[in-house]
């Protein structure tokens, strides 16, 4: 079958003279470029890929289309760090020039095998605007950082019977001396599934079958993307990005959403006994997360802080999206919680602390900033509604509001000149039991806020595109509330 052609399917090797320099120049001067979040110099990024702590360094790869703020020919871009916060940009790791990846080096994950980093990824193949297939491929990084595509790619050619061309995003792990590969898949009846391959040597793979995830997804779920698997505190955990979930109460309000599943995986019977599953995040811009083992074997996560199908204000500057900060996962009271990775403390400078009491309804400004971390405890609540406004100015502000009688917390990002994504709503919310103290930790970075409530019980990842004067931090309430806070400016962690 002949392959599909469209201008967006070209690689950086096809760039015209000075084209990449011009793209870099055009995007360079944005006031929205994050200072410590991994982001593209130009073009669009999406999923984190190949995450690893390998040979004493952290490696973060990610999906990248260089030529515009749109989804096109995906490359694997590459950054590395010794400390998880200061990132060095490296030459692009995977440029899809081979037949077995003719329409992009799609997402995948890494595993250290025999002292080398094996990076598994999907070769996207398109025969038309819709018709497609997929190959599963391997690239290997040596200790000296040289990356070579495996000479006998693809490892897995095409898709197994019973599935459409939507089979992708390999996650490979070792268990009891064998290797397993999970892939996101779409069944021929257009419903979503996870399929499993098995290998003795991490190179030769055989199809083992479909994972029986005992979850009754509605039939509207048409694809499961980016399956991730790990063990934490004696539990097996799957994190996956289902497409086609419908809003339900406070859940699943984004066009695409992420869930985690706790339980027990049986690799002989390919069943996963589900104890609980939940939406992982409550924010607007969180998708396709991937986890990996950090320096001390702690479970770390990066996500794409973005969402498909939505135009973002930075598109006009020829760049789009960033990754989340690295987060550490834990299971607390039977729930998967996310906290900023400890390493982020290394970016702290210029601390400022204070106490504020609001006696009656009103608001008070507690500071300004563009890249900072704020830790804040609300206590002594008599107010029913209270909260925090970030990126605040006369005209703009991101509103985090706690509602005691309603037992909810919400984030509203409507009040911006460059408001966007309104077709999917400007408010996200969660249930929350509000006791004597509410703990809030916020990381703000020019055009992103990540809000962690009560040590990661509820998390909102939210992009906003403020005017330059919108940098205020306010506390507000409709009655009495006290608040003590500590604010740290955060240093630059990655070049613009
Ligand atoms: C998720 C995803 C993956 C795919 C990649 C392509 O955002 O659609 O399933 O591999 O992005 O960029």
Boltz pocket constraint, residues with backbone or C-beta under 6 A from the ligand:
constraints:
  - pocket:
      binder: B
      contacts: [[A, 46], [A, 47], [A, 63], [A, 74], [A, 106], [A, 107], [A, 108], [A, 122], [A, 168], [A, 169], [A, 225], [A, 226], [A, 287], [A, 288]]
      max_distance: 6.0
